Amino acid sequence: MRRVLKWTGIALLAIFAIAFGVGCYFMGGPKDLYGFLRYARPQWHDTKLHIGDAAPDATLYSLDGHSTFRIRDHIGSRPLILIFGSYT
């Protein structure tokens, strides 16, 4: 029985190490993986949105940084591209 527990522990540790390595690779490093697990993961929630549903309405800033617009006002008139990110 002890032998089974030992090998189970080693297998679980190996799985954890592999998952940690893969997570660090995809997130950019251990610090980024920790930030993701600490701050982003708890805020995930089950959503009622499905593929093909209309985008939820939101008020966003324009490129000038001062004026705002609502997504709903621009849907359907022409393509709307939203870029979320920082280019610094």
N, C-alpha and C positions, 0 to 999 in steps of 0.2 A: 504494500500500500504506500509506503514511504517513497518507494522508487517512482510510482505513478505520479505522486504529488510533485516530486522533484522535476520530472520531465514535463509535467503540465506547467509548472512555474517557469521553467526555461523556455518552453514554447510560447507562453504568454509574453514573457519578456522580449523574446525575439520578434514577435508580432508587433509589440509596442515600439520597439526600436526601428523596425522597418516603416511603420506608419509615421513615426516621428521624422525619419529621414525623408520620406516622400513628401510629407507636409512641409518640411523646411525647404525642400527643393522647389515646390510649387509656389510657396508663399514668399520666397526670397531669403529666408534665413530663420533662425530660431526666434529672433526678436519679433519678426513680423508674424510668425506662426503664433507666438504667445499673444500678441496684440489682437490677432483675429479671434483666437479662442476666448480671450478675456473680454473683448468689447463687442465684436460683431455677432458672435454665435448666440449670446443670450437674447439678442434683439430679433432674431428670426422668429417668425410666427406663421401659423398656417393661414394662408390667404384664400380668398374666394375667387381670385382671378384665375382665368384659364386661358389657354391659347385662343386667340381670336376675339377676346373680350376687348371692349373699348378701354383706353388708358384712363386711369383715374385723373381727375382734374387737379391741377396744381398751379400756383402762381410762381412764375420763374422770372429771373432777371435777364434782360437782353444783353447783347455783347457790350453795350456801352456801360453797363454796370449800374445804371440809374433807373432806367425805365423798366417796367414789369409787363408781363403778358400772361394770359391764361392759356393752357394747352388746348382747352375746349374751343377757343376762338380761332385756332389755326388748323384744327384737324379737318382734312378734306379739301381745303383750298389749294394747297400745294404741299410737297414733301416737307416734313418737319424733322429736323435732326437735333437731337439733344446730346450734348457732349458733357459727361460728368468726369471731371478729372482736373489735374493740376499740371501745368506745363512750365514748372519753374526749374 
